[in-house]
Amino acid sequence: MTKMYKIEAIIKPHKLNEVKDALEEAGYPSLTVTDVKGRGQQKGIVQQWRGKKYCVDLLPKTKIEIAAPEDKIEEIMKIIQSAAYTGEIGDGKIFVIPVETVVRIRTGEQNGDAL
């Protein structure tokens, strides 16, 4: 049985279409997208509004989730990294998490067949 993984990528929201299009072009159209807020090493940003400074410490981000077999993980990570790259702080992170079981609700297919 092929090992299954879930790739979670946290990216800048304005890069979503580029990442989605690159994944689809490479044959990976299935994904889940969630709008999230968070912060990394930059710990937010300081902004000014009407002369007053304030810190926004939870920045808007987009989380992309993709389930894939082990042999596709490296390719998918490279696609996401390339398409989401801006070279600026806050480009995001990619996490790879083992998945024990996947079940397609409609058919009952499991694991690789469920993708």
N, C-alpha and C positions, 0 to 999 in steps of 0.2 A: 504494500500500500504506500502510495506517495505521501510524504509529509506535507501538511497544509500550513500556510502562514497567513497572517493578516498584516498588511502593510498599512501603517498610519502615518500620514505625512501632514505636518502642520506648516502651512505656507501663508504668504501674504495674499489677502483676498483678491487683489488685482491680477494675480498670476494664475487664478483658477482656470480661465478659459484656455490659456496656453498649455497648462498641464493636462487638462481634459482632452484637448485636441491632439496633443502628442501621444497620449496613452491610446486614444481611439485609433489614430493612424497606425500605431504599432500592433493593433489587434487586441487591445485591452479596454473595451468600451464599458465594462461593468464597474461601477464604483458607487460609493455613498459619500455625500458631501454634507458637512455640518458647519454652520457658523459658530465660532467659539471665541473666547477672549482669553488672553494669557500674557505671560511675560517670560523672557529669558534672561540672559546676562545683562541686557541693557536696562532692566528694571523699569521700563516705561519711558515716557518722554515728557519733557517740560514744555508747556505751551503757554501762550499769552493771549488773553481775551479781555478787551476793554481795559488795558493797562495793568491787569493783574495776572501774575504767573500762577499756574497750577500744574500739578503733575498728574498725567494719565498713566497709571501704572498697570492697567490691564488693557492691552491693545487688541483690536479686532484681528482675528486670524481665521483661516479656513482649514478644516480638517478633512482630509480625503482618506477613505478607507477602501482597501482592495484585498480580497481574498485570492490567494494564488498558490499553486504547487511550488515546491522547493526549487525546481529547476528554472523558474521564471523570476525569482526574487531579485537577482542581481540586475537583470535587464530592466525590470520595472523601476527599481531604485534609481538607476542611471537616467531613465527617461524623466522621472520626477525631478531629480536633482538638476538636470540640464534645463528643463522647462521652467522651473521655479527660481532659478538663479538670477539675482540682481547684483550680487557683489556687495550689498549693503548689510549692515547689522539687521538681524530680524528676518533673514531669508527663511528660517524655519529648521525643522528637524524631520527625520524619517525614523520610524520605529518599526521593527519586525518582531512579531509576536507569534509564537506557535499556536496553532488551532488544533484541538483534538478531533472535533467532528463538525461537519457541515451537513445540514439537511435541507433539501429543497422542499418547502412546505407543500406545494401543489402536487408533486409526484412522489415524494418520499425518497428520492435519490439521495445518496450520501457521498460525502467527501468530494473527490475529483469529478464525479458525475454530476454533482449538485452545482458545480460552477458553470 
